[in-house]
Amino acid sequence: MKRTSLTLIIIIIYCINIYAQTSNSLINKSTVLFTQESAATPFNYDQYKADGIFWGFMPNASIESDAAMNQWVTKVENRTSNGKYYFGRGEFDWGWKWMVDFMDDPESYWAKDLNGNNIHWGNAADNGGTYNGQIHSWMSHQGPDFLEWLKYQVDRMTLAPVTHMMFDSQTSATRTLHWLGGDFSVHSMNGFRAYMKDKYTTQQLMNQGINNIDNFDYRQFLINRGFTLQSYRGQANSIEGNIPLYKDFVYFQRQSLNDTMEELFDYIDTIRPGIDIGATTNVVEPRGFVFSDRLTYLAGEYGHPHDPATSPSTEPLLHYKAAEALDKTLIYFPYPDAFQALYNRNSPRQARAWIAQAYATGSIFTIPGRVWIGGSNTWDTGWENFADLYAFVHDHSDLFDDYQAVSNVALAYSVYASLLEGGMSGSSNARQTLDYLVTRNISFDLKIFGDPDQPINPSASELSQYDVVVHDSDIQYLTTEQNATINSSGTNIVSMNNSGDILGLTSWKINVLSNNQWVNYLISALPRKSSNDPDAPYVLHLVNRKYDASNDAAQGHSDISVQIPSAVFPNAIVGAKLHIPGKQSVDLSVQTDNSGNITLDIGTFDSCWGVVELVHDNTLSNEDIEFNEEIVSFYPNPANTSIYIKNFSSLDISSVDIYDMQGKKIISKKLESREIDVSSLTKGVYLLKIKNNSGDRVVKKLIKN
């Protein structure tokens, strides 16, 4: 095992001193990130109004070289000198050359199939290349030096001023065991032996056919029972695939990955305390899920359906809803086959609705400016196809940040059902249920019920907040305790076998109409409201679910209106404005009936996306709020380009003065909206003097990135 030099240690200590007191860069739901660094040109930064770079790779090889790393550090310094984000990316598969250089015995850290052979990448990343005598293969995350190798990546990564960290951990042995026939490496076998010895008594082990745990080898155990690589692979997709001890093997791999990542996160906090950390972790298929509370956001790279007849697909919504259930923002990009299909059809703009759907449900779809489409191939999609969408998100950030779904239906989701099917997109039942709810504009939240090894579940009181808890046949996989939680919630429980009962039991449902006929399958209407500012406007996202392949554009729909029952939002809606990417915002006609239900006249809707800003009659008067240090607040802090004052209208805010720490007034501004542009400020600490029309004032500290 190769470790850092004394010189590097000194540099790291220096970096600790620099960064230990710095605050983190908040990942807002309006954050705009380039996927690939190659697309992050000055021109594209301006067009997309981007906040930074997500796939912030270190050099592909030789990160032990100070010369190579110095060049990368300089590049990152240049990328972040203007307050932009740079996500340092720790790796499993893409960093395989780093591992070969680091390990004394890299051969033992490749995942092995049942025949004992390395599991090669083939034509995946790096085209199955070779390096220093090693063929690019899948890694086993087992063994003591693997954690040390991840720590080494952190050591090298933190030489640069990365603003966030992300670890691409989905290509661990938690995947090879059901995709590719392993991991039966020596480190995996040793670890599984210790896991079984700790979990079971001697008698329990004997009942499972293990007579001597001290010399137990799972690979040989299966071979002795007649398993071949072919028969193992044929059954390993499902956790109930009739492979002896396989369920334990799955849970062991997941636990060891989680233990490794948790130790890594603890190590990161000794070097960059509190830095935002994410990992590529799949909430709806928990075989390789990282359960750590230390993750401040989630990262995803999943399969993404790309059939033009059903675009955008509802399938990715399962991931978006799951992330929102965990109250963590998901930063997402599809596997390369999705954009490869668009490349082959020369239809890049089909992806516009994919982007819209992600942001409309609280997730971040990174910019497809230069897209990896498999192997060593990339596709420059052209800024003109997507830049207006991202500029739209940036310009209306106050309608995205801190917003959450408004729902009166809960969908009970069993992750064990995904373990049974072996996919990464949820069970087939869950996907069908999701499609049913989405295409009828039934607003729902996903409620995650864990497998027997991680039997997490929402509380009965949490479920009681909904009109209906919907389930499909996957409910059979819930534990007794999980079923008891649902049954004790006191809310209506509806099986998808009786899906027609859902609407009769809900207190409200938003409907989209064309010529006064329901067309909920054409346009999704997704209601959201601020999670912490009752004075903020409500929001209704309109996502066009139909794509015209002949024109590579969203289908146009005429005479569109939206009916919003009065029960959807807490306060009465008194005005509405429609924002559409690339177009002028327009005030909408609001028709209100005697019950307070409203109808919005949209007219022709031919965009992939629209955001309706709903102004409401907040019954909290100015006199009800005391203007003091605790009440007056703003976000984000630290800030990059803009900050937003919470409760702006009800606090009757009139102006703000911004001072540097020497007392010099930098900005003095009368305010007409909650947004304050701070992009002209240099990096540092400032004081904000916020005043209302009554002459009251408070002083708050601002950190500018």
N, C-alpha and C positions, 0 to 999 in steps of 0.2 A: 504493500500500500504506500502510495506516494502522498506526502502532506506538504503543507505550505512551508516556505523558507522563512528564516528569521526576518529577512527584509519585508516579506509579505505581512508577517505578523505585526511589524511596526506600522506598516501602512494601514492595516485594519484598525489598530488602536487609534490611529489618527482619524480614520473615518468615523469611528465611534464618537470621538469627541466632537466632530463636526455635526453628526446627524442626531445624536442622542436627544438634543433639545428641540429638534424641529418637529412641527406638527405634520400630520398626514394630509394627503390630497383626497378630499371626499369624492366618492364615486356617486354622482347624482344620476338619476334616471334619464337625464337629458345629455349625459356625457356622449361625446362623439369621438370615436377612436378609429384610426387606421388599423386595418388588419395587418398588412404587410408594411414594413418600413420603407420599401422601395417606392410606395405610392405617396409617401409623405414629403412631397416637394413643396417649396414655398407657395407655388401657384395653387396646388391642391389644398394646402392648409387654408388658404384664403377662400377658395370656392366652397369647401365643405364646412368651414368654420370649426375645424377639428380641435380637440383638446389634447391629442397625443397619439402615441403608438402602442398597440396592444401586444403584438408578437415581437417583443424586444429581445431578439436572439443575441447571445454572445457569439464570437467566431465559431464556425462549425467544427474546427479542430484547433489543437494547440493552445488551449486556454491556460496551460501551464507556462506559456511563453510570455514574459513580461513585455516584450516588444509588441506582440499581437494584442495583448490586453491594453497596453497604453493607447494604441490606436482606437480601440473600442471605447475606452474611457473618455477620450477626447471627443469622440463622436457623440456619446451620450451627454456629455457636458454641453456640447453645442445644441443638442436637441432639447435640453431642458433649461437652457439659459434664459429663455423668454417665458418661463412659467408653464411650459407644456409638459404633459405627462410622458413618462417612458416606463412601461411595465417590463421589468427584468423578468426573463422567462427561464425558469429552471426546467430541465428536460429529463425524460426517460429515453424514448426512442431517438429523437433527433440529436441528442447529445451522446450517442453511442461511442463516437470517437473520443470524447472526453473520458468516458469510462475505460476504454481500452488503454488510454495513457495513464489513468489513475491507478487501476488495479494491478497488483502484483500477479494475480491469476485471473485475468478477465474471462478465460474459458469457463470457469466455474460459475460465472454470473450470467450465463445465457440460460434461458428457460429450456428445459429438455422435455421431449415428448416421451411417451410410454416406451419407445424403443431405445431411449437414452440419447437420441440425436438432438442437436441444436435446432430450435425452431427459427428458421430464417425468415427475413422480411420479404424475400422474393422481389417483386416489382414495386414495392411500396417506397417509402422514403429512401433517398439515396440510391434507388434502383438496385437494391441488394448488393451494394458495393463491398469492397474489402479495404481494410486499413490495418497496417502493421501485422499482417498475417491473420487477422480476424475477419470473418464474414459477418456483415450486419445481420443481427438476429434479435429476437425479442429478449428482453431482460427479465431475469428473476429479481424481484425486490427483496428476496431473502438474503440472509448472510450478514455478518457484522459490518463488512466494509461498504455495503450499499448505502447505509445511513451516512457513513463518513464521506462517501462520494457526493451525496447530496449536500452535506455541509461544505464540502470543498467548492461546490458550485456557488453556494451563498458567499463564501469567502471571496471568490473571484468576482461575482456579480456586484458585490457591495463596494468594490473599488470605484465603481461609477455611481453617480448621483441618481440611481433609479428611484422613481417616485412610488412605485408599487411593485409587488412581486406576484408571479403566477407560476404554478408548477403543473406541467402537462403530465399528470400522473395516471391517465386512463390506460396507458399502454403497459401496465404492470402485469404481473403474473395472475392477477384477478381476472384478466381477460383470456390469457393463453389457456387456462385450464378448461374453459368451455368452448373457445373458438378453435384452438389449434392443437390440442392433444397434450397439454402439460399444465403445470410445471412439476417435473420430477427430477429437478436438479438436486445435487447433494445437499445444498443449503435448504431447499424446500423440504426435503425428506427429513433432515435433522429437526427443522422447526416444527413440522407436523407431528413428529414423534413426541417432542416436548409438549405440544398443545394437547395431544390426546392423553398423555400421562398426567397432565395437570387437571384435565376435565373429568376423567373417569376413574373409578376405583379399579383395582386389579380384577375383581369379579366382573364388573361391567365390561372391561376390555376383553376378558376371556369369552363373555357372552357374544361379543362381536367378532370372535375369531382371532384375537390377538393374545397369544399365550405368553409372550415375553416382550413387553413394551420396550425394554432396553436395547433390543436388536431389531425392532420393528422397522421395516422399509415398505412404505405404501406402494411403491412401484412394483416391487417383487410380490407383494401381497396380491395385487390385481393380476399380475401375470400368472401366479400360481392358481388363480381361479379362472383361468382361461381367457382373460381379456387380451385383445390385441389392440394395436393403435386404432385400427378401423372401427372395432366394436366400441372402444372407449369414446372415440369422437362421435360416433352415432348416437350415443346416449348422454353425452356431457352437456348438451345445451340446456337440459332441464335439471334443476336441482333434485328432482324426483326421477332421475333417469335410470334407476335400478342398478347403479354402480355402488358396490359396498363402500360405506363410510364417506360417500361423496359429499353429502350435506355438510359433514364436519370439515371436509377438505375445502369447500367453498367458504365456510365461515372462518376457517383458519387463515386463508389467504387474505380475506377482507380485514380481519382483526390485525394481522401482521402489517398490512399496508397502513392501517390507521395508526398503529403504534409507531411505525416509522415516521409517518408524516407529523404526528404530534410531537415527537422528539425534535424533528426538524424545525417545526414552528417555534418551539422553546428556544432552540439555538438561534434562530433569526432574531428573536427578541433580545438576545444578549448583544447583538450587533446593531440592529435597527429597531429599537423598541417601538412597538405599536404600529409599524408600517402595515399598510393594507396588504393582505395576503389572500390570494384565490387559488383554486385548483380545478382542473378539469374533472368534475365529479358529476355523476349521473344520478339525480334524485329519484327518478321514476324507475330505474333499474339498479338496485343498490348493491350489486355484486362488487363493484369497485368504488362505492360511495365513501367519501371522506367525511366523517361525522363531526369533525372538530368544530367547536364553537369559536376557535381562533380565526376561522375563515371569515373575512369581512365581506366577501362577495364570492360568487360562484362563476366558474368559467365552463363553457360548453362547446363541444364540437361533435355534433350528432348527425345521423342520417336525416336528410331533408327531402321529402317527396317533391318532385318537380314536374308532375303531369300538368300540362297547361289547362286541361279541362277542369281541374280542381285546384285552382291557385288563388290565394294561398291555401295550402293544406292546413287542416286543423291539427295535424299531428304534433307540430312543434309547440302548440299551445299547452300540451301536457307538461313540457319542460318549464315553460314560462309560468304557468300556474303553480307548479311545484316550488319554484324558486320564491314566488310571492308568499306561498304558505310558510316558508322558512324565514320570511322577512329579509331575504338577501337578494341583491340585484344580480341577475344572470347576464354575463357578457358572452355573446354567442356568435358562432359562425358555422355554416354547414360543412359537412364532409365534401371533398373536392368533386364528387360525382354530380352534385346538384348543379354547380356552375359549369361543369363540363358539359352537361346536357344543354344548358342555355347557350354555351359556346357553339356546340354542334348545330343548334337550331338558329344561331345568330339572333337570339332574342334576350338580350340582357335585361330589358325593362320588365320582364316577367317578375324579376326579383324585387321590384319596387313595393309590391304588396307584401312580400316577405318581411321587408324592413319595417313597413308600416305596422304590421301585425305585432311584431316584437315590441316596438316602442309603445304601441297602444296598450300593451298588457304589462308594462313595467320592466321590460328587458332591453338590453342594448345589443343591436345587431351591428357588428363592426363593419367598417366601410369596405365594400368590394371594389376597391380602386385598382388593385392588381391582385388577381385571384389565383391561388394555387389550384390547378385543375388536374392534379395527379402527376406522379413521377417528378420530373424536373420542369414541367410545363406550367407557365403562368399566362394569364389573360388580362390585358389592360382593357377594362370594360368601358373606359371613357368617363370623365367627370360629368359630362352633360347628362348622363343617364341617372345619376343618383345624388349629385351634389345639392340639388334643391331640397331633397328630403331632409338631409342632415342640417342644412342651413335653417330649414323650417323648425327642426327640433331645437337647435341652438337659439333661434330668435324667440321661441315660445317656451323657453326652459321653465318659466314659472308655472306652466300648465302640465309639467311632467314631474318635476322634483317633489318628492314626499307625497305623491298621489298614490292611492290604492283603489282596488276595485270595490264597487258597490254591488253587493250580491245578497240575494235572499234564498239561495239554494246552495247546499254543500254537496259535493261529490265525494263519497267515501272511496278511497283508492287503496288497493292492496298491492304493496310492492312485492309480496311473495308470489303473486300471480305472474309478475315479470320474471322472477327467478325460475318459475316453472317453464316459461316459454323461451328464455335465453336471449331475447332481443334487448335492444337498448332504447326502445321507443314506447315502453309500457306494454301491457297485455293487449291482445286483440279486442277483448271485451271493453277495456277502458277506452281504447281508441274509438270504438263504435259509439260508446256512451257519450264521449266528448263530442263527436261529430253531431250526434242528435241534439245536444244542448246548444252547441254553437250555431247550427243552421236554423234554430228556432229562436235565437236571441234570448235564451234563458240565461240570465247572469248568474254565474256560480263561482264558488271558491273550491279549490281542491283541498281535501283533508287527507293527510297521509297516514296510513296505518302500516307499521313496520312488520317485518317477518319475525318468526319466533325467537330468533337470536337477538334481534333489536326490536322488541315489541312496542315501539313508540306509537302513541295515538293522541289525538286531541282530547281535551276534557269534555265531559258531558255539558258543562256550562257553556263552553265555547260552541258546541253544536246547537245548543238551545237558542242561539241568536238567529238561527235560520228558520224560514218557514218550512223547509223540506230538506231532509237528507236523502239523497238519491244513491242507490247502489245497483250494481249488476250482479251477475252470478259469481263474480270474484269474491263476493262477501263470504263464500264458503271457506276461504283461506284465512279469515280473521281468527284470532285467538278467542277463547271464551271471554276473557277480560275485555277485549276490544269490542266484541258484540254487546257485552253488558253495558259498555260506555255509550254506544249508540242507542240502545234500548232505554237507558235511563236519562236520555237528554230531554225528553218531554216534547220533542218536535215530531213532525210527521215523517215517517219513514216510507219511502216509495221504491219499489223494485222496478227496474227497467222492463220487467214483464208487464207492468201496469203503468208504463210511461205516460199514458194519456191522463193519469190522475195528477200529474205534476202541476199543470196550469190551474186546476181547480183548487189547489191547496196553497198557491202562492198569493201574496197580497198585492203583487204588482208584476208587470212585465212590459218592457219597452218593445214597441213594434215599429218596423219600417214598412211603409206602404208605397205602392206605385199605382196611380189611378184608383186609390182607395182600396186596393187589394194588398193583403200581406205578402211581402217579398223578403222575409227575414233571411232567406237563403242567399239573397243577392248581396246584401250589405249587413255587416255586423255592426251593432250599436252597443258600445262598451262604456258603461258609466263609471266614472271615477271621481273621487273627492280627496281633498288634502287630508293627510293623516294627523296634522297638528295645527292647522290654521282654519278655524270655522269661518273666518271672514273671506277666505280664498274662494274664487269662483268654482263652481262645479264644472265638470268636463264630460263630454260625450264624444268618444272616438267613433268615426264612421270608417270602416274598412271595407273596401270594395272586394268582394269575393269572386269576381268574375274577370277573366283576362281574355283579351282578343288576340289570339296567336297570329292572325293574318296581318294585324297592324302593330304587333308588339306593344300593346297599350291596354290600359284598363277599359273594360266595356263601359259604354255610356248607358245610363238609366234615366228615364224621363219621369216628370211629375212625381218626384220623391217627396215624401213627408215622413216625419217621425212623431210618434205618439209617446209621451212620457207621463205616466201616472204621477199624481201628486205625492204618493208614498215613497217614491224612489229616493228623494233627497230630503234632508231635514227641513229646509226652508223653501218658501215659495219662490219660483223662478219668475223674474220680472223682465229679463232681457236675454238675448242670445246673439252671438256673433260667430260666423263660420269662417274658419281659417283653413286654407287649402294651399299646399306647397306650390310655390311659383305663381300664385295668384293673389289678387287684392282681397283682403278680408271684407266680408259683407255682413251687415246686420240682417238678421232673420226676422220674419214675421212670427210673433208668438201669439197663438190663439188659446185662450184659457176658458174652460167650461166652468159650470157652477161648482164642481167638485174640486177645482184646482188642477185638474189634468190639463196638460198643454199639448198643442200640436205645433211642430215647427215645419214651415214650408221650405224645403230644400230646393225644389225645382229639379233641374237637370244635374245629375251627379255623374261626372265622367272622369273623376280622378281616382287614383288608387286609395286615397286617404283624405279625410277631412277631420278637423277637430272643432267641435262646437263648444265655445266658451259660454257658460250659463251664469249670468249675473242673478243673484238671489237677494231676497229681502232678509238680511240678517237682523233678527229681532233684538239682538244685543245692542243697546244704545251706547253712545259715547260715554254717558254718565255712569254706565255700569262697569266701566273699565278704569282702574286707577293707573295713571301714567307713572310707572316706576321702573326700577332697574330689573325687577323680576319679570315684568310683563313685556317690556320692549325687547325684542330680539330680532335677529336677522340670520340668514343662511345663504350660501355655505360659509363656513369659517374654519379653515383657511379658504380664501377665495382666489379665483383665477381672473375672470373677466367681469362678472357682475355679482352683486349681492341683492337679496330680496328681504324687505322688512315684513315680518309677520304682523297680521292684524292691522295692515296699513290704514284701511279706511276707517275702521271702528276706533282706532287710536287717534284719528284726525291728524296724522303726521303731515307736517308742512315743509320741513327743510332738513338738510344735513350739512354739517361742516366736518371736513376730514383734516386732521393734523398729523404731522410726523412726530416722532418721539422727542424732538427738540422744541416742539410747540409751534412750529411753523404751519400756518393754514395752507393746505395743498388744494383742497376743493371746497367750494361753497355752492350749494345747489338747492333751489326750490324744487320740490318734488310734486309730480303729478301722477306718479304710479309707484308701485312697491319696488321697482327695479332701480338700482344705482350702478352705473357703469364705473368700475374701478380698474379697467384695463390699462389706464395710463399710469397707474401707480407702479413703482418699482418694488421688487421683492423686499419685504420687511414688515414691521409692526407699526400700526397706526391707531389713532384714537378717533372715534366717530362721535360727534355731538349731534344727537337726534332731537328735533324740537317739534312740538305740535302747535296748532293755531291758538292755543291758550297761553303760549309762552312757556310751558313746562319743557324740561329738557333732561335727557340722561346721556351719560358717556359710556360707550362700549369700546372694547378693544377688537381690532381687526388684524388678522394675519394675511398678508398678500403673498401668494406664491409667485 
